């Protein structure tokens, strides 16, 4: 049985159109049930965009390509974190595994096929926390010949997991206070990227609202890995400043292209060089963001002084 596909959307109709168009052109799409979760508006103005998006879903979206279609329309604004957690919880009442996308992700034609093969192949491998269809643009060692690799960090851009892993997650992060006084655990958590501990701190201090950082933290606590393809099967089209959690500069950091291939399944072992490259990728991006801010501030300073 094919895993159901959950799509979470808000007010970006044009992005969603691209997402559904590419997904509906996937191989094996006719075997997949699709569940679309449409979040409610924050403001009266945004209600117009959401009404337009929902009209598209009911009248023009290529949902007939899927085995079945279900649309969930929230009257209130839940936010992405709550939408994902409650939506996935709902589907796991019926299904054993799931594939999750957001409304700004373009997929290769082999995405559905790959995700289902990987979910089936790695289901009994207790080391594996999730499957990612997206792959960060890191440099893989030339001598590495496999189509897939392991990493300490999960991805939220086109991913899949199983009910038993999802139910292991502590969304309240009830041990956070202990974690803050344990520098060893913080270092270990940051094996997936130096930004992780700081992101969790922002989450717990109410500065951000992210389901993904809590998902990553639970992965760390249970000492699991995420499976990634060497070449990305997903591309994020929302790194244009239109998303709630993105800026235009994010494309420089995470922008990638998709590859039309189906990775071969194989029992994987962690490769130290790849784990290091994956970790350092986020280390470099922290510095990159800082330098971008510095350069922007300097430019604005000289511009203001020149104009005055």
VMD Tcl script that draws the C-alpha trace (Angstrom):
set ca {
  {0.00 0.00 0.00}
  {1.30 3.43 -0.92}
  {1.85 6.01 1.78}
  {-0.64 8.90 1.79}
  {0.66 12.33 0.84}
  {-0.10 15.29 3.10}
  {0.27 18.83 1.75}
  {0.13 21.85 4.04}
  {-0.75 25.19 2.47}
  {-1.66 28.71 3.46}
  {-2.14 31.61 1.03}
  {0.36 31.10 -1.81}
  {-1.77 29.83 -4.68}
  {0.89 30.14 -7.39}
  {3.37 28.12 -5.37}
  {0.75 25.46 -4.64}
  {-0.11 25.21 -8.33}
  {3.51 24.34 -9.14}
  {3.62 21.85 -6.28}
  {0.48 20.01 -7.37}
  {1.34 20.13 -11.08}
  {4.71 18.44 -10.60}
  {3.37 16.00 -8.02}
  {0.47 14.99 -10.27}
  {2.98 14.15 -13.01}
  {4.80 11.68 -10.77}
  {5.06 8.01 -11.59}
  {2.62 5.95 -9.47}
  {0.56 9.02 -8.57}
  {-2.61 7.00 -9.25}
  {-1.76 4.78 -6.27}
  {-1.50 7.66 -3.80}
  {-4.14 9.23 -1.55}
  {-3.66 12.99 -1.17}
  {-4.71 15.00 1.88}
  {-4.50 18.78 1.66}
  {-4.56 20.86 4.83}
  {-5.52 24.49 4.16}
  {-4.82 26.79 7.11}
  {-7.19 29.63 8.00}
  {-6.48 33.37 7.58}
  {-4.72 35.67 10.02}
  {-6.38 38.80 8.59}
  {-9.36 39.80 6.46}
  {-7.01 40.56 3.55}
  {-5.44 37.12 3.69}
  {-8.90 35.55 3.67}
  {-9.25 36.74 0.06}
  {-6.07 34.87 -0.93}
  {-7.13 31.76 0.95}
  {-10.63 31.77 -0.57}
  {-9.03 32.00 -4.01}
  {-6.65 29.16 -3.19}
  {-9.50 26.96 -1.96}
  {-11.54 27.66 -5.08}
  {-8.58 26.45 -7.11}
  {-8.34 23.28 -5.01}
  {-12.02 22.45 -5.52}
  {-12.30 23.37 -9.20}
  {-8.97 23.42 -11.05}
  {-6.32 21.47 -9.14}
  {-5.26 18.15 -10.79}
  {-6.43 16.11 -7.79}
  {-8.21 13.57 -9.98}
  {-4.80 12.14 -10.83}
  {-4.56 10.72 -7.29}
  {-6.33 7.63 -6.01}
  {-8.38 9.73 -3.58}
  {-8.53 13.37 -2.52}
  {-9.37 14.93 0.85}
  {-9.28 18.65 1.63}
  {-9.28 19.95 5.19}
  {-10.17 23.63 5.56}
  {-9.43 25.28 8.88}
  {-11.60 28.24 9.84}
  {-8.93 29.56 12.22}
  {-5.27 30.26 11.68}
  {-3.29 27.48 13.32}
  {0.14 28.35 11.97}
  {2.38 25.87 10.18}
  {3.69 24.12 13.31}
  {0.26 23.33 14.74}
  {-1.11 22.47 11.29}
  {1.62 19.91 10.65}
  {1.48 18.31 14.08}
  {-2.32 18.00 14.19}
  {-2.57 17.02 10.52}
  {0.02 14.26 10.75}
  {-1.48 13.04 14.02}
  {-4.83 12.76 12.26}
  {-3.49 10.72 9.36}
  {-1.52 8.42 11.64}
  {-4.81 7.31 13.16}
  {-5.41 5.52 9.87}
  {-2.01 5.00 8.22}
  {1.32 3.46 9.27}
  {3.51 5.78 7.20}
  {3.21 9.17 5.55}
  {4.79 11.54 3.02}
  {4.67 15.25 3.82}
  {5.06 18.30 1.57}
  {4.52 22.02 1.98}
  {2.98 24.29 -0.65}
  {6.25 25.54 -2.15}
  {7.99 22.30 -3.08}
  {8.52 21.07 -6.63}
  {9.23 17.36 -7.00}
  {10.92 15.17 -9.55}
  {8.83 12.61 -11.43}
  {10.33 9.85 -9.28}
  {9.67 11.45 -5.89}
  {6.60 9.35 -4.97}
  {8.25 6.15 -6.18}
  {11.43 6.86 -4.21}
  {9.65 7.82 -1.00}
  {7.48 4.70 -0.99}
  {10.41 2.41 -1.77}
  {12.49 4.01 0.98}
  {9.66 3.90 3.54}
  {9.21 0.20 2.81}
  {12.92 -0.66 2.74}
  {13.94 1.21 5.93}
  {10.78 0.61 7.97}
  {12.35 -2.21 9.97}
  {15.68 -0.41 10.38}
  {15.35 1.04 13.87}
  {18.26 3.43 13.25}
  {16.24 5.43 10.72}
  {14.06 8.32 11.87}
  {12.86 9.69 8.55}
  {13.34 9.79 4.77}
  {14.13 13.04 2.96}
  {13.41 13.71 -0.71}
  {15.37 16.96 -0.54}
  {19.15 16.98 -0.30}
  {21.21 19.96 0.79}
  {23.80 21.08 -1.79}
  {26.77 19.57 -0.01}
  {29.91 18.07 -1.52}
  {29.79 14.30 -1.36}
  {33.21 12.56 -1.37}
  {34.09 11.44 -4.89}
  {34.79 7.89 -3.78}
  {31.30 7.46 -2.30}
  {29.34 5.28 -4.74}
  {25.93 4.90 -3.09}
  {22.77 6.78 -4.10}
  {21.83 7.53 -0.49}
  {23.55 8.66 2.70}
  {22.80 9.11 6.39}
  {22.74 12.37 8.37}
  {21.96 13.37 11.95}
  {19.47 16.04 10.89}
  {15.95 15.67 9.48}
  {14.64 17.79 6.62}
  {11.17 19.33 6.39}
  {11.22 19.75 2.60}
  {9.55 16.65 1.21}
  {9.94 13.94 3.84}
  {8.38 10.78 5.14}
  {8.29 8.76 8.33}
  {6.43 6.04 10.20}
  {3.83 6.20 12.97}
  {6.06 4.62 15.61}
  {8.84 7.21 15.04}
  {6.37 10.11 15.05}
  {4.86 8.95 18.33}
  {8.29 9.02 19.97}
  {8.41 12.81 19.66}
  {8.07 14.97 22.77}
  {6.54 18.15 21.34}
  {6.77 19.89 24.73}
  {10.54 19.21 24.93}
  {9.98 18.44 28.60}
  {13.69 17.87 29.28}
  {14.78 21.22 27.84}
  {15.90 22.68 31.18}
  {18.23 19.74 31.71}
  {19.50 20.11 28.14}
  {20.42 23.78 28.69}
  {22.76 22.82 31.54}
  {24.43 20.03 29.60}
  {27.03 21.37 27.10}
  {27.95 17.85 26.00}
  {24.39 17.17 24.84}
  {24.34 20.53 23.07}
  {27.52 19.66 21.19}
  {26.11 16.27 20.27}
  {22.86 17.83 19.07}
  {24.87 20.23 16.93}
  {26.41 17.34 15.03}
  {23.52 17.95 12.69}
  {24.45 21.63 12.32}
  {25.71 24.32 14.67}
  {22.41 26.18 14.37}
  {20.30 23.44 15.99}
  {20.78 24.25 19.68}
  {20.18 27.93 19.05}
  {17.03 27.20 17.05}
  {15.73 25.04 19.88}
  {16.46 27.88 22.31}
  {14.48 30.29 20.12}
  {11.62 27.80 20.03}
  {11.52 27.32 23.77}
  {11.76 31.08 24.39}
  {8.79 31.72 22.10}
  {10.83 33.54 19.45}
  {9.89 31.07 16.72}
  {7.20 28.41 16.34}
  {8.72 25.42 14.61}
  {7.60 21.81 14.59}
  {10.77 20.88 12.64}
  {13.32 21.82 15.32}
  {11.40 19.75 17.86}
  {11.30 16.88 15.39}
  {15.08 17.17 14.94}
  {15.62 17.28 18.70}
  {13.63 14.10 19.23}
  {15.68 12.45 16.47}
  {18.83 13.42 18.37}
  {17.47 12.16 21.70}
  {16.75 8.75 20.19}
  {20.08 8.67 18.31}
  {18.55 8.17 14.86}
  {19.47 9.08 11.29}
  {17.67 10.54 8.30}
  {18.17 9.00 4.85}
  {19.02 11.49 2.09}
  {19.43 11.03 -1.68}
  {22.76 12.11 -3.15}
  {20.87 14.24 -5.70}
  {17.82 16.20 -4.57}
  {14.39 15.06 -5.73}
  {12.80 18.22 -4.31}
  {13.30 21.93 -4.97}
  {11.96 24.71 -2.76}
  {10.33 27.49 -4.80}
  {9.32 29.49 -1.72}
  {12.74 30.99 -1.00}
  {11.62 34.25 -2.56}
  {10.57 36.06 0.58}
  {6.92 35.03 0.20}
  {7.00 32.42 2.95}
  {6.46 32.94 6.65}
  {9.88 31.55 7.56}
  {12.00 32.48 4.54}
  {13.82 35.45 3.04}
  {15.04 36.10 -0.48}
  {18.61 35.39 0.63}
  {17.69 31.84 1.63}
  {17.83 30.75 -2.01}
  {21.58 31.40 -1.99}
  {21.89 29.06 0.99}
  {19.50 26.23 0.19}
  {18.66 26.63 -3.49}
  {19.18 23.47 -5.49}
  {17.86 21.74 -8.58}
  {16.02 18.44 -8.86}
  {17.35 15.31 -10.52}
  {15.30 12.74 -12.40}
  {16.58 9.46 -11.02}
  {15.47 6.73 -8.63}
  {18.05 6.02 -5.91}
  {18.85 2.38 -5.24}
  {17.97 1.11 -1.78}
  {20.82 -0.30 0.29}
  {21.54 -0.83 3.97}
  {23.53 2.26 4.90}
  {26.32 2.93 7.35}
  {27.20 6.41 8.63}
  {30.13 7.92 6.73}
  {32.19 10.23 8.92}
  {33.23 12.52 6.07}
  {29.64 12.99 4.92}
  {28.40 13.62 8.46}
  {31.11 16.27 8.83}
  {30.33 17.94 5.50}
  {26.62 17.95 6.35}
  {27.30 19.54 9.76}
  {29.73 22.12 8.38}
  {27.29 23.15 5.68}
  {25.12 24.78 8.35}
  {28.19 26.17 10.10}
  {29.12 28.00 6.90}
  {25.58 29.26 6.43}
  {25.56 30.86 9.89}
  {28.66 32.84 8.91}
  {27.15 33.59 5.50}
  {23.98 35.04 7.04}
  {26.04 37.16 9.43}
  {28.20 38.56 6.64}
  {25.15 39.33 4.51}
  {23.68 41.35 7.39}
  {26.97 43.20 7.91}
  {27.30 44.03 4.22}
  {23.68 45.17 4.05}
  {24.12 47.41 7.10}
  {27.27 48.97 5.66}
  {25.56 49.56 2.31}
  {22.59 51.25 3.98}
  {24.94 53.40 6.08}
  {26.83 54.73 3.06}
  {23.64 55.13 1.05}
  {22.00 57.23 3.78}
  {25.10 59.37 4.27}
  {25.54 59.85 0.54}
  {21.91 60.88 0.00}
  {21.98 63.29 2.97}
}
mol new
graphics top color blue
foreach p $ca { graphics top sphere $p radius 0.5 }
foreach p [lrange $ca 0 end-1] q [lrange $ca 1 end] { graphics top cylinder $p $q radius 0.2 }
display resetview
